[in-house]
């Protein structure tokens, strides 16, 4: 059986006026239905770009993303997204924000309300339906973001650094709740993060990307039993392994950077002596 | 806590409440003293009443004005001219400022020329506008529109520039169309800026209404004040001026304050 979603040889380059700046290079992996996949990598490796391509917010320069066997070229109504900045509309009430996706799909008002209330209950915010986003804390705002993503009953939920703008205590409980939602709904999750323990805590599989341009460094299966305990030795071991991979990556990119600096300096020196 | 402690606490709260009440009434002191001084200056003859009529005379004249149908018509005329002018400025400025705020290339093309025209003194254009449109309401509406355009354009453009990119990402992910993105993301985002722009425009245009109406020869409240002065019935001029102030204040309170307090409910 083929995967629910396949990312096939996806590359992305941003074109500058002078040259193309590669951001992603030949990314290929599949995601199975109900799987929780995390994408980790050093900052600037293009992991968020990869997620945006899957969301249909950006087009790959080459390669393609296939969803249920069909190529994905624009946003798909079965794929929804949770944002690092929460991206709630401040002029809408909490309920109005959760209803937004349903509204775009043309659901009648009373049905929208019913579904949105259900989703708010799922994230434990049913009391807040009439509040405005500014009245909520960061953690609560992200719960609304998750409820909004769930409301359209997607097959895949994309999360772009969804826990990064929240204080660690709140983020921890929110992660536990997302793990719970994943278990209950059996939806597919794709989370981009730079937080390794977070990835190990949530993921069935972790895709490790290299520094810019992002290439697949490794794909690891995380076969720890849930709920996962950060203090267990196997958790710590996986953390060490990935950290080692990334450290190697960072060091090599720092060395590359240093060498290029030396070359630049050499050129300047040559020019002066001429 | 014992009863005594509780009662002193309650007492303190009472005095606090009373002082808040007192504080919110402080503005009355200068207002009332101003009226008294005005009345005295006129009544004692320090300034001849032909120049400054007594405050009570002005109040009586204001009452008389309300009885004159021509006066109400003039007020209505001025208000209508300004409103049409400001609304047409809004219809022109809104789409232009939105595309400028959202597309940097259009902004770079369009905004310099708009800045250049906006830098011209608006009142200097007045005689030209009268020449082009002829004296009358059309020239007044046109002038109001010119004055109102720039504050609206610049505040809304600023608002459109500040819309977070993720708002558009949300719209795209949930498959919102162009129309829906405009009506449900862009317009609500810039609504507070639009209210600010309209408020600035209204204040500004209402302030120079006299100049507009005199030069454009419109029979409105502005020309009423002017002709009262030249006819020597100064108390009518004073009454007219007070009405202009009162109308500006009530539009500000009833329309703009209400809108702003609604916006404040959700704005961070």
Contacts between the chains, C-beta under 8 A, distances in Angstrom:
chain1	res1	chain2	res2	distance
A	52	B	169	7.9
A	55	B	169	7.7
A	55	B	172	8.0
A	55	B	173	5.6
A	56	B	172	7.1
A	56	B	173	7.3
A	57	B	169	5.6
A	57	B	172	5.8
A	57	B	173	6.9
A	75	B	172	5.7
A	75	B	173	5.3
A	75	B	174	7.6
A	75	B	175	5.4
A	77	B	175	6.0
A	79	B	173	7.7
A	80	B	173	6.2
A	80	B	174	7.2
A	81	B	169	7.4
A	81	B	170	7.8
A	81	B	173	4.7
A	83	B	166	5.1
A	83	B	169	6.8
A	83	B	170	7.1
A	85	B	164	6.6
A	85	B	166	5.0
A	87	B	164	6.8
A	87	B	166	3.7
A	87	B	167	6.1
A	87	B	169	6.8
A	87	B	170	4.9
A	89	B	167	6.9
A	89	B	170	7.7
A	89	B	185	7.2
A	89	B	188	7.0
A	90	B	266	5.2
A	90	B	267	6.5
A	90	B	268	5.9
A	91	B	188	4.6
A	91	B	189	7.8
A	91	B	191	7.3
A	91	B	266	5.0
A	92	B	266	7.9
A	100	B	170	7.2
A	100	B	174	6.3
A	100	B	184	8.0
A	101	B	174	4.3
A	103	B	184	7.9
A	104	B	171	7.9
A	104	B	174	4.5
A	104	B	175	5.7
A	104	B	176	5.0
A	104	B	180	6.6
A	105	B	174	7.7
A	105	B	175	7.4
A	132	B	265	6.5
A	132	B	266	4.3
A	133	B	266	7.6
A	133	B	268	7.6
A	134	B	266	6.4
A	134	B	267	7.2
A	134	B	268	4.3
A	152	B	174	7.0
